[in-house]
Amino acid sequence: MRHDMPPLRASPTFARFSAENGYRDYSNEDVHRLRFVQRSRSLGFSVEECRQLLSLYTDRDRASADVKAIATEKLGEIDRKIAELTGLREMLGHLVETCHGDARPDCPIIDGLSGKSRDH
């Protein structure tokens, strides 16, 4: 089965070249694994985490606790990023709210960015 999908850089063993036409040739299992990695990446897993998950996927003796540990760690990372972004949004929102946005040169946004915020 031929699929015109880009090669997976995390594992070059997926793709094989066809000698006749130069296209990459993928087996059904290759396509399934590539899609597994694609879905994993879309959930924010790093290439290394995808390698670990793919290894666990192919290991029939895996412990689901190992998979859950990787996913739980990723959830923690996402929660930390959300908290950081929420804080940034609150800070910037406050600066935007206090800026008159008119012809005056005084600008709380500029003051805040330069560290001269009068409110803090």
C-alpha positions as CSV (number, residue, x, y, z in Angstrom):
1,M,0.0,0.0,0.0
2,R,1.5,3.3,-1.1
3,H,0.8,6.5,0.9
4,D,2.3,9.9,0.2
5,M,3.0,10.7,3.8
6,P,6.1,12.5,5.0
7,P,8.7,10.3,6.7
8,L,8.6,10.1,10.5
9,R,11.8,11.6,11.7
10,A,11.5,10.0,15.1
11,S,11.9,6.5,13.5
12,P,13.3,6.1,10.1
13,T,12.4,2.4,10.0
14,F,8.9,3.2,9.0
15,A,9.4,4.2,5.4
16,R,10.9,2.1,2.6
17,F,11.7,3.4,-0.9
18,S,10.2,1.6,-3.9
19,A,13.0,0.9,-6.4
20,E,10.6,1.4,-9.3
21,N,9.1,4.9,-8.7
22,G,11.0,6.4,-5.8
23,Y,7.9,6.9,-3.7
24,R,7.9,5.9,-0.1
25,D,6.1,2.7,0.4
26,Y,4.3,2.1,3.8
27,S,2.7,-1.1,5.0
28,N,-0.7,-0.9,6.7
29,E,1.0,-1.3,10.1
30,D,3.4,1.6,9.2
31,V,0.4,3.8,8.4
32,H,-1.3,2.8,11.6
33,R,1.8,3.6,13.7
34,L,2.3,6.9,11.8
35,R,-1.2,7.9,12.6
36,F,-0.7,6.8,16.3
37,V,2.3,9.2,16.4
38,Q,0.4,11.9,14.7
39,R,-2.4,11.7,17.2
40,S,0.1,11.6,20.0
41,R,1.8,14.7,18.7
42,S,-1.5,16.5,18.3
43,L,-2.1,15.9,22.1
44,G,1.2,17.7,22.8
45,F,3.5,14.7,23.4
46,S,7.1,15.2,22.4
47,V,8.9,13.0,19.9
48,E,10.6,11.2,22.8
49,E,7.3,10.7,24.5
50,C,5.9,9.4,21.2
51,R,8.7,6.9,21.1
52,Q,7.9,5.7,24.6
53,L,4.2,5.5,23.8
54,L,4.8,3.6,20.6
55,S,7.1,1.2,22.3
56,L,4.4,0.6,24.9
57,Y,1.8,0.2,22.2
58,T,3.8,-2.6,20.5
59,D,4.6,-4.2,23.9
60,R,1.8,-6.7,24.5
61,D,3.1,-7.2,28.1
62,R,2.9,-3.5,28.9
63,A,1.5,-2.3,32.2
64,S,-1.2,0.3,31.6
65,A,0.3,2.1,34.6
66,D,3.3,3.0,32.5
67,V,1.1,4.6,29.8
68,K,-0.9,6.4,32.4
69,A,2.2,7.8,34.1
70,I,3.3,9.4,30.8
71,A,-0.2,10.8,30.1
72,T,-0.5,12.1,33.7
73,E,2.9,13.8,33.5
74,K,1.7,15.4,30.2
75,L,-1.5,16.6,31.9
76,G,0.6,18.2,34.6
77,E,2.7,20.1,32.0
78,I,-0.5,21.3,30.3
79,D,-1.9,22.5,33.6
80,R,1.3,24.4,34.4
81,K,1.2,26.0,30.9
82,I,-2.5,26.9,31.3
83,A,-1.7,28.5,34.7
84,E,1.2,30.5,33.3
85,L,-0.9,31.7,30.3
86,T,-3.8,32.6,32.6
87,G,-1.4,34.8,34.7
88,L,0.0,36.4,31.5
89,R,-3.5,37.1,30.3
90,E,-4.5,38.7,33.6
91,M,-1.4,40.9,33.6
92,L,-1.8,42.0,30.0
93,G,-5.5,42.4,30.4
94,H,-5.0,44.8,33.3
95,L,-2.5,46.8,31.3
96,V,-4.9,47.0,28.4
97,E,-7.8,48.1,30.7
98,T,-5.8,50.9,32.2
99,C,-4.6,52.3,28.8
100,H,-6.8,55.1,27.5
101,G,-5.8,54.3,23.9
102,D,-6.1,57.9,22.8
103,A,-3.8,60.7,21.6
104,R,-2.1,61.1,25.0
105,P,1.5,59.9,25.2
106,D,1.0,58.3,28.6
107,C,0.6,54.5,28.2
108,P,0.3,52.1,31.0
109,I,1.1,49.2,28.6
110,I,4.5,50.8,27.8
111,D,5.1,51.7,31.4
112,G,4.3,48.1,32.5
113,L,6.5,46.6,29.8
114,S,9.4,48.9,30.9
115,G,8.9,48.1,34.6
116,K,7.6,51.6,35.4
117,S,4.0,50.6,36.2
118,R,2.5,53.1,38.6
119,D,-0.1,50.5,39.9
120,H,2.6,48.1,41.2
